[in-house]
């Protein structure tokens, strides 16, 4: 009797350590914007209660596969789908080919020429990022698809093995 109880407890412990728990269903699909494949988009499934998120990135043909908790597939349930994709619209000005030495010399000159106390981890005024600032980004899809509060796309997992088809429209 004691041996049987020990085996049950041991089995439960092994199951817990081995990752026994809610099973995950593979989720693959295609994403379109205005009926054209949307490559380079980040697709995120968020559970209705917000406790689980799975994500994937689409290839140039719009194919994506979701991962959750460092592995493929996601637990069963209803998920809100959000999508984001941005494109760089500006360029950070910095050293170009062949002028790295001049750029570094100018940055050192700016740093040593600045007077007054250093302000924060970025150093004195004038020693921050090069003129032009960081790249700016522009969303390539309507903003309603980028938030769980505004998206109108919901998917039920498991999908019965069928690829999920997500269609976005810019109008």
N, C-alpha and C positions, 0 to 999 in steps of 0.2 A: 504494500500500500504506500509506504513512504517512498519507495523507489518510483512508483507511478507518478506521484505528486512531483518529485524531483525532475522527472523527465518532462512533465508538462511545463514546469517553471523554466527549465532549460530550453525547451522548444520555443516558448514565448520570448525569452531573452534573445535567442539566436534570430528569431523572426524580426524582432525590433532592431537589432544591429544590422541585419542583412537588408534592411530597407523594405520589409513587408509593410504594407500600408495601402493607401488608395492607389489603385492601378492607374496607369497613364495610357491615354489613347494617342496614337500618332495623328498629327494634324499637318496636312500639306494642302497647298492650294495655289490659286492663280489670282493675281490682282490686276485690275484694269482701271484706267482713267479715261473716260470718254471712249470706251470700247477699244482702247489700245493698251497693250501690256505696259505695266508700270514697273520699270527696273529701278533698283537702288532705293527702294522704299523700306522703311521700318514698319513692320506690322506687329501690333501688340494686342493680345487678348487679355482682358481684365475680367475676373470673375465678378458676378453681380454684387457680391458683398465686398469687393475690393481686396480680398485676402490673397488672391493668386494672380500672378501675371506671367504670361509666356510671350516670347517674342521671336521674330525671325526677320531676315532681310531678303528682299526679292532680287532675283537675278534679272538680267536684261530681258528675258522672256516673260517676266512677271511671276515666276515660280518662287514659292517660299515654303519653308518647313519651320515649325515652331519648336522651341526648346523651353523647358521649365525645370528649375531646380538642377541646373547643370546636366541635363540630359534631354533626349528627344521625347516628345509627347507631353500631354497635359492631362490633369485629372478631369473626370466627367463633370459637366455642369453647363450653365448658360454663361456666355461671355460677351462683353461689349468689345467691339473691335475699333481700335484707333490706328491711324496711319499717318506717318509723317515722311516728308522728303523735302530737303532744302537744296538750293543751288547757291554757290558763291556768286555774289554780284559785284564785289569789290576786291581789290587785291592789296595785301599788306605790302607797303614799300619797305624794302630792306635791301641787303646786298644782292646785286645781280652777278652774273658770271664775270669774273675778272676784276671786280672792284671790292672784294671782301676786305683787303688790307685797308683801303681808303675808308670803308664803312666802319671798321673797328677803330681806326684812328679818330674818326669824327665822333664816335660814341665816347671814346676815352676823353677827348677834348671837351665834349659837353659835360661829362661827369666832373672833370677837374675844374672847369670854369664856373660851375654852379657854386653859389655861396649860400651860407646859412646852414642850419641843421638839416640832417637827413630826415625825410618824412616817410616813415613806414618802410616796409621791406623793399620797395621799388627804388629807393635811393633818392637823391636830391632831384628837384625839379629839372627837367630837361634830360634826365637819364632814363626815362621810361621807354615805351615802345617807339619804334621809328614813326616818323610822320606818316599820316595816312591811316594809322590805327589798324586794328584787326579786320579780317575779312568780314563783310556783312553777308547775311544770308537772307534768302527769300524763299518762302514756302512755295512749292510747285503744285500743291493741292489745296482745295478750300479748307479753311480753318475749322469748319464744323467737324471734320473727320479726325482732328488731332486731340480731341478731349472726350473723356468718357461721359461728361455731362451733356455734350452736344451731338455726339455721333448717333446715327440712326441704324447702325449695323450691329446686329446681334447674331451669334452663332451658338448652336447647341452641340456640345461635345459629349459622347463620341459622334462622329459624322457618318457612321456606318461604312467607313472605308472609302467614302467618296471624297474627292478633292473639294475643298472649300473654294467657292468662286466669289470674290469680292469685287463689286463694281462701284466705282466712284464717278461722280459727275461734277464737272466744273461749273455748271449752271444749275 
